[in-house]
Amino acid sequence: MASVAFNEVKKRFGKTPVLHGISLGIADGEFMVLVGPSGCGKSTLLRMLAGLEDISAGTIAIGSRVVNDIDSKDRDIAMVFQSYALYPHMTVGENMGFSLRLRNEKKKLIESRVAQAAKILNLDPYLHRFPRELSGGQRQRVAMGRAIVRDPKVFLFDEPLSNLDAKLRVAMRAEIKALHQRLKTTTVYVTHDQVEAMTMADRIAVMNEGRVEQIGAPLELYDRPANLFVAQFIGSPSMNVFSGVLKRDASLSWVEALGQSWLVEGASGGSVGQAVRYGIRPEHIAIDEAGIPAEVVVVEPMGAETELLVKIEEVSLTVLAHGRSMARPGDKIFLNPDPQHAHVFDAAGGRRISP
């Protein structure tokens, strides 16, 4: 195992800058997830770590060794792609052991490593089958097994679950996390799915337009997003955000918005009268007998929870109610947002200003 360090890493495709000086440290044995929308540069950064893309500026180190000029095959990494990239004419066992055969390892070592990986991934019954005889989830496990047998210093995953259906994605998330907890190998995982990031990562790096917006533990990003982009990207359903003006007296802080006063507990930053963006997550808005009036537009029952789309002065908000709601479209309800979980961001730059 080994740590990974990106130091002011930049990437250009021709004259177009794609990465703008990424600095990021990943600890030995850590599960780091790079998350962000399509085109933010996360896969490019991973491919540079793998040696599949040249580095325009900066350095990348695995352990104590800078790998900028080291061939991909000599970096001691193993990569699992979105496509399974299995050889159709080889059995599962042959696919898993292929990289070791290329290294001219002894047959007994190859058989031992393949057997060990197959046991970890519950692939023992399938070692003599061909990829066409497997399900999508089984093929992805073979791709993971091929990485495991190499016993690399670093595992790289590039959106490995994108081709799977929703139920299988949930199961494979748990399998990959359990695999990491068992092997303790440094892992860098790329995804555009923030639910994957939240449920799997030790730490998350949120990327946007070639820059890292924030790095932290999943709940740290959820509870204290550094800016509007992180606030609205992390969390499902996403945070409600709307414009207002910051107000304060001797004991209270609040945001005047949508014709109402939205209390904010512990808001010490910003100045009175400042244009701000107020944020509140759907699960932090209670429905009471009194409060901020809103009209129900859409009701989405999900069993244990009910998602309501409501409207205040033509602005739509999402409310996540626990249990089952009797509300119907057109009903008037009253919202009680929790001031302890309110967020305030600068309207001009989007940076968090309080609490």
Buried (B, 14 or more C-beta within 10 A) or exposed (E): BBBBBBBEBBBEEEEEBBBBBBEBBBBBBBBBBBBBEEEBBBBBBBBBBBBBBEBBEBEBBBBEEEBBEBEBEEBBBBBBBBEBEBEEEBBBBBBBBBBBEEEEBEEEEBEBBBBBBBEBBEBEEBBEBBBEEBEBBBBBBBBBBBBBBBBBBBBBBBBBBBBBEEEBBBEBBEBBBEBBEEBEBBBBBBBBBBBBBBBBBBBBBBBBBBBBBBBBEBEBBBEBBBBBBBBBBBBEBBBBBBEBBBBBEEEEBBBBBBEBBBBBBEBEBBEEEBEBBBBBBBBBBBBEEEBBEBEBBEBEEEEEBBBBBBBBEEBEBBBBBEEEBEBEEEBEBEBBBBBEBBBBBBBEEBEBBBB
